[in-house]
Amino acid sequence: MRLIPLGTTGYHPNDLRQTACYLLPTSGTVFDAGTGMYRLTKCLERDELDIFLSHAHLDHVVGLTFLLETQFLRPLKRLTVHGAAAKLAAVREHLFHTDLFPVPIDVEWRPLPEAGPVRLCDGGAVTFFDLEHPGGSLGYRVDWPQKSLAYVTDVTAAAGADYIAAVHGVDLLMHECNFDDAVPLEFALETGHSRTSEVAAVAKAAEVGRLLLIHLAPHKNEVDPVGLDVARQIFPNTEIAEDMKTVEF
């Protein structure tokens, strides 16, 4: 399986990174729609696309407006945006208000089901779980017959977090790491984001195969803004996501 990080930071882009957007090209699946979405068109391998939103904060949804260009340059047979019903309604009412974005896009807005997985084009099964974040957020897990992946962003990591059970044993855990350990834990809790050591502790507790650090703080315009060596002391198989650097898992 391949993962292409189209955007790996949060809040705002910097010179190295766009905001949250991650593509699984062989299944036509995207997690979140930040500014990295402008890179989507050239990376598409299918004519069907499923986009899963963690929540509706602007750094995770503004790229939905870029889909107008995608549909013009690379017409899709089907484009579906999945998410919590209230978040989808907020995006449609506000982001796509005609005063902000006057041209409609051809998209199906599909609230996540109350029970049961969402099936992907390649047979993958997507399940979701609640995360604690201001305004609420969702994490996702995808299981294929031989591989598994989890996407966890906009949450404060803790070794005893409830969501560890939902991501247990995945081959690849994509987990936000917005702050390094120099940031006070109180501030991480207040903003609903994670620090390096706690993220690595989650990966260790969840017994995952690999940890990929995502949603990196944009004020640090550096390849390693979070202290990779600190994470590896706790969970050795840790990497930092880079925009447009394909991850094989």
SULURKA-V378107 format. One record per residue. RES is the residue in one small letter. PHI is phi in whole degrees, -180 to 180 (NA if undefined). OMEGA is omega in degrees with one decimal (NA if undefined). NEAR is the number of other C-alpha atoms within 8 Angstrom. Layout:
BEGIN
<<RES | PHI | OMEGA | NEAR> <RES | PHI | OMEGA | NEAR>>
END
This chain:
BEGIN
<<m | NA | 179.1 | 7> <r | -124 | 173.7 | 10> <l | -123 | 176.0 | 12> <i | -114 | 174.9 | 13> <p | -74 | 178.5 | 14> <l | -84 | 177.8 | 15> <g | -160 | -170.2 | 17> <t | -125 | 177.2 | 17> <t | -112 | 176.8 | 15> <g | -129 | 176.2 | 15> <y | 72 | 177.5 | 9> <h | -151 | 177.4 | 9> <p | -69 | 166.6 | 12> <n | -131 | -174.0 | 9> <d | -70 | -179.0 | 5> <l | -106 | -166.8 | 9> <r | -139 | 168.5 | 12> <q | -97 | -177.7 | 16> <t | -82 | -159.8 | 17> <a | -49 | 176.0 | 18> <c | -170 | -173.5 | 17> <y | -137 | -173.3 | 12> <l | -113 | 165.4 | 13> <l | -102 | -167.4 | 12> <p | -66 | -176.2 | 13> <t | -74 | 177.5 | 10> <s | -106 | -179.0 | 9> <g | 62 | -175.5 | 15> <t | -123 | 178.7 | 13> <v | -128 | 171.6 | 13> <f | -106 | 180.0 | 13> <d | 67 | -169.2 | 13> <a | -135 | 176.0 | 17> <g | -79 | -176.0 | 17> <t | -66 | 176.1 | 15> <g | -62 | -179.9 | 15> <m | -61 | -179.5 | 14> <y | -65 | 179.2 | 8> <r | -89 | -171.2 | 8> <l | -61 | -169.5 | 11> <t | -54 | -175.8 | 9> <k | -75 | -177.9 | 5> <c | -104 | -177.0 | 7> <l | -66 | 176.5 | 9> <e | -123 | 179.6 | 7> <r | -130 | 176.5 | 9> <d | -103 | 171.4 | 10> <e | -125 | -175.0 | 10> <l | -139 | 173.7 | 12> <d | -115 | 178.6 | 12> <i | -113 | 179.9 | 13> <f | -111 | -178.9 | 11> <l | -96 | 175.2 | 15> <s | -76 | 178.4 | 13> <h | -167 | -170.0 | 11> <a | -111 | 175.1 | 11> <h | -65 | -168.5 | 6> <l | -59 | -178.2 | 8> <d | -69 | 178.7 | 13> <h | -112 | -175.7 | 18> <v | -131 | -173.0 | 13> <v | -60 | -179.9 | 12> <g | -69 | 174.6 | 13> <l | -59 | 178.9 | 9> <t | -69 | 179.2 | 8> <f | -74 | -178.2 | 10> <l | -66 | 175.6 | 10> <l | -59 | 178.1 | 8> <e | -67 | 179.0 | 7> <t | -60 | -178.6 | 11> <q | -66 | 177.4 | 9> <f | -78 | -175.2 | 7> <l | -84 | -176.7 | 7> <r | -142 | -176.0 | 7> <p | -55 | -178.8 | 8> <l | -109 | 174.6 | 9> <k | -71 | -179.4 | 6> <r | -150 | 176.4 | 8> <l | -134 | -176.4 | 12> <t | -124 | 175.4 | 11> <v | -110 | -178.4 | 12> <h | -106 | 176.2 | 13> <g | 174 | 174.7 | 13> <a | -63 | -174.3 | 10> <a | -55 | -177.7 | 9> <a | -66 | -179.8 | 6> <k | -71 | 177.2 | 10> <l | -62 | 179.1 | 13> <a | -63 | 179.6 | 8> <a | -65 | 179.1 | 10> <v | -63 | -178.3 | 11> <r | -66 | -177.1 | 9> <e | -74 | -171.3 | 8> <h | -103 | -177.3 | 8> <l | -63 | -178.6 | 10> <f | -102 | 170.4 | 12> <h | -62 | -174.9 | 10> <t | -62 | 176.8 | 7> <d | -74 | 179.4 | 5> <l | -102 | -177.4 | 8> <f | -147 | -165.9 | 10> <p | -80 | -175.2 | 8> <v | -106 | 179.8 | 5> <p | -71 | 174.0 | 6> <i | -112 | -177.3 | 6> <d | -87 | -175.1 | 5> <v | -143 | 172.5 | 8> <e | -98 | 177.6 | 7> <w | -96 | -171.5 | 8> <r | -121 | 175.3 | 9> <p | -60 | 178.9 | 9> <l | -64 | -178.6 | 9> <p | -72 | 177.8 | 7> <e | -68 | -179.4 | 4> <a | -147 | 176.8 | 4> <g | 88 | -178.3 | 6> <p | -80 | 169.0 | 8> <v | -96 | -177.4 | 9> <r | -90 | 178.3 | 8> <l | -93 | -178.5 | 11> <c | -61 | -177.1 | 8> <d | -95 | 178.1 | 6> <g | 93 | 177.3 | 7> <g | -65 | 178.8 | 11> <a | -114 | -177.7 | 11> <v | -101 | 171.4 | 12> <t | -117 | -175.1 | 10> <f | -141 | -176.2 | 8> <f | -154 | -176.8 | 9> <d | -76 | 173.6 | 9> <l | -124 | -179.6 | 11> <e | -90 | -177.2 | 10> <h | -158 | 177.1 | 12> <p | -54 | -176.3 | 7> <g | 89 | 178.8 | 4> <g | 90 | 178.3 | 9> <s | -153 | 177.5 | 14> <l | -125 | 167.8 | 13> <g | -103 | -178.7 | 13> <y | -130 | 172.2 | 12> <r | -130 | 176.7 | 13> <v | -122 | 177.7 | 11> <d | -120 | 169.4 | 11> <w | -109 | -179.3 | 9> <p | -55 | -175.1 | 5> <q | -118 | -174.5 | 5> <k | -140 | 175.6 | 10> <s | -153 | -176.9 | 11> <l | -146 | 172.8 | 12> <a | -131 | -179.8 | 13> <y | -121 | -177.0 | 11> <v | -129 | 179.6 | 12> <t | -141 | 179.2 | 13> <d | 58 | 178.4 | 12> <v | -158 | 173.1 | 13> <t | -95 | -176.4 | 12> <a | -69 | 174.5 | 11> <a | -157 | -175.1 | 9> <a | -60 | 179.1 | 10> <g | -105 | -175.9 | 6> <a | -64 | -179.4 | 8> <d | -59 | -173.2 | 5> <y | -74 | 179.4 | 9> <i | -58 | 179.1 | 12> <a | -61 | -177.2 | 7> <a | -73 | -177.5 | 7> <v | -107 | -173.2 | 12> <h | -56 | 172.2 | 9> <g | 78 | -180.0 | 8> <v | -68 | 177.6 | 13> <d | -68 | -179.0 | 11> <l | -135 | 174.0 | 13> <l | -105 | 171.5 | 16> <m | -93 | -174.3 | 13> <h | -133 | 178.0 | 13> <e | -60 | 175.6 | 15> <c | -146 | -172.6 | 16> <n | -71 | -173.9 | 13> <f | -126 | 167.0 | 15> <d | -87 | -173.3 | 12> <d | -72 | 178.4 | 9> <a | -72 | 178.3 | 5> <v | -77 | -179.9 | 9> <p | -59 | 179.8 | 7> <l | -59 | 179.5 | 7> <e | -60 | 179.9 | 6> <f | -72 | 176.1 | 8> <a | -60 | 178.4 | 14> <l | -64 | -177.9 | 10> <e | -64 | -177.1 | 6> <t | -92 | 179.2 | 8> <g | 76 | 179.9 | 12> <h | -128 | -168.5 | 15> <s | -119 | 174.9 | 16> <r | -108 | -172.0 | 17> <t | -56 | -173.8 | 15> <s | -62 | -178.2 | 11> <e | -68 | 177.7 | 11> <v | -65 | 178.4 | 16> <a | -62 | 178.2 | 14> <a | -65 | 175.7 | 12> <v | -63 | 179.8 | 14> <a | -60 | 179.0 | 13> <k | -65 | -179.4 | 10> <a | -64 | -178.4 | 8> <a | -83 | 177.8 | 11> <e | 53 | 179.2 | 9> <v | -84 | 179.2 | 14> <g | -77 | -178.4 | 10> <r | -141 | 176.7 | 11> <l | -120 | 177.3 | 15> <l | -116 | -177.4 | 12> <l | -83 | -176.0 | 13> <i | -132 | 179.7 | 14> <h | 49 | -176.1 | 14> <l | -85 | -174.5 | 14> <a | -61 | -176.2 | 12> <p | -75 | -177.3 | 12> <h | -73 | 174.5 | 5> <k | -104 | -177.3 | 6> <n | -86 | -172.9 | 9> <e | -135 | 176.5 | 6> <v | -64 | 177.9 | 6> <d | -122 | -178.7 | 7> <p | -89 | -170.8 | 11> <v | -124 | -179.5 | 12> <g | 86 | -177.7 | 9> <l | -60 | -179.2 | 11> <d | -63 | 177.8 | 6> <v | -65 | 178.9 | 9> <a | -62 | -175.9 | 14> <r | -70 | 174.4 | 11> <q | -67 | -179.7 | 7> <i | -98 | -179.9 | 10> <f | -135 | -170.7 | 12> <p | -58 | -174.0 | 7> <n | -87 | -177.6 | 8> <t | -117 | 176.8 | 13> <e | -134 | 174.9 | 9> <i | -105 | 178.9 | 9> <a | -68 | 176.1 | 10> <e | -127 | 178.6 | 10> <d | -55 | 173.9 | 12> <m | 68 | 174.2 | 8> <k | -98 | -175.3 | 8> <t | -63 | 177.0 | 8> <v | -111 | 174.7 | 7> <e | -94 | 178.6 | 6> <f | -145 | NA | 8>>
END
